[in-house]
Amino acid sequence: MRYPRVWSVARFLLIGMTVAAAGGCASLSRVRFTVEESSLDYVHFRQTEIVDGDKAPIVKALELNGSGYLEYRTGRSERVRDGFWQESTSPHLEDLHTDRLVLSQEETVAFYQRLVDAGIFDGIQKEKATEGAPKILVYARIAFEKRVIITTNPVYAEIFDELLSRFQR
């Protein structure tokens, strides 16, 4: 006995919805693991501050890669967000300050572990915006897990500030 075409389509849709639901449930789980040394890991932080109503905000960017290289860029230049050269008529093009240093492998792994323990790779995170707290963009790739979030979470702000303080000694 052959099933009508409608049943074939219904069965396909049912299987598809089941797979989609299972995948959605998996993304809501907590992701915790022990970070191991890898030069392939990295985390990028970016904080934007609007000063005096100027259209060009001051951007602070930190990038930490798995080899321990920590780069800090700040200013109103478009190159703070994107270091690749591009034609620009912005009056703030030269407003760029940069500095670099190297952290030990132990320090680098410890910062990555703090991000993992704080839940950077957890599923959907609902947080109440902390009034007056600056938003921080965090883009992380650690042990092949990737995540991009915009947050006011004080744990991420503390990590950002601690890395930033390395340049203000």
N, C-alpha and C positions, 0 to 999 in steps of 0.2 A: 504494500500500500504506500503510495506516494503522498507526502505531506504537501499541502498547498503552499505556494510561494510565500504567503503571508506568515506561515509558521517559521519558515527559514529566516525571514527578515526579523521576526520577533526573537528567535533564538539568538541571532547575531547581536541584536541590540541588548539582550539580557546579559550575554557574555561580556560585551563591551562595557556595560554599566557596572558589572561586578568587578572587572579589572580596574576600572577608573576609581571605584569606591575603595578598593583595597589599596591602591596607590595613594589616594588622598588620606587614608587613615595612617599610612606609614609615614607621611610627611609631618604628621602632628606629634610624632614621638620625640622623646628626648634623645639627643645624640651626645654621648659622652665617650671619650676614649683618652688614652694616654698618648701624648704627643711625643713623637720621636724626631731626632734630628733629620732634617731634609732641606737641602738648598732649594727645593721646588716650592716650599711654602712661602706665603707672603700675606701681609695685611696692610691695607691702606686706610688711613683715617683722613677725613676732611671736615673742617669746621669753617663756616662762613659767618662773618660779622659785618653788619651794615652800620657804618659810622656816619653820623651827621646827615643822614638821608641821601648820601651820595649813591649814584646808580651803580658804581663799581664797588662791590663789597671787598673787604679784606678777607682773604682766604688763607687758612693755615692747613697745610697738608703734610702728613707724616707717612712714610712708607718704610716698612720693615720687611726685609726678605730673609729667607732661611739661612743665608750665610752670615747674618748678623749686621748687614749694612742697613743703617738707619739714615734716611734722608729727610730733611725738613725744608719745606719751601713755604714762603709767605709773601704776601703782597697783593696788589690789585691787578696785576698783569694776568692776561689770559693764560700765560705759560705756567702759572702755578697749578692750574687744573690740568693742562695738557702741555707737556714739555716739547712736543713736536712743533717745528717751525711752521708758521703759517702767516700769510700776509695779514697785516692789521693796521688800522688807522687809529687805534685806541691811544689816548693820551697817557694811559697807564702801562704801556707795553714794557717799559724799563723798570717798573716798580716790582721787582722780584729780588728776594733775598733767599739764599739757599745755603745749607750747611749739611755736612755728612759726618758720621762717625761710625765706628764698628763696635757692636756689642759682642760679648763672649757667647759661645754656643749655648752655655747653660742659661744665660739671661734671655736669649732669644727664645729657647724652648719654654722657659718659665712664662714669658709674656703670652706665647701661643696657648699654653696650658690654661692660663687665667681666662682667656677668651673662650676656650672650649668649656671650661667649668662654669662660666657665666651664662652659657646656653646660646652662643652665637649661631650654632647649627641646628637649634631646635626648630620645630615646625612653626606655625604661625604664632607670633609673640604679640600679645595684646598688652600694651603698657599705657598707663596714664601719663600724659605729658606733664612733666614737672614745670610748673610756671616759672618763667625767667631763666630756665636752664637752656643753654644753647644746644641745638640739634647737631648731632655728629653723624656723618656718613661713614659706615664701616664696611669695607669690602675685604673679605677674608677667603683665603684658600689654604687650608691646612689638611694634610693627609688626604688629598683628593676630594675633600668636602668643600663646597663653595657656598657663600652666602653674602648678600648685600642687604644692609639694613640702614635705616635712618632712625636714630634713637636719641632720647634724652636720659637713658638709663645711667644712673650714677656710676655703675661698675665700669662701663665703657668709657665714661668721661674720666674716671680715675686713671685708667690705663693710658688714655690719650695724654692726660696731664703729666703722668709720670714719665712717659717717653719724651714729651715736650720739655720737661724740666732738665733733661740731659743736655740740652742746648743752652740753657740759661744759667749755667754755672759760672 
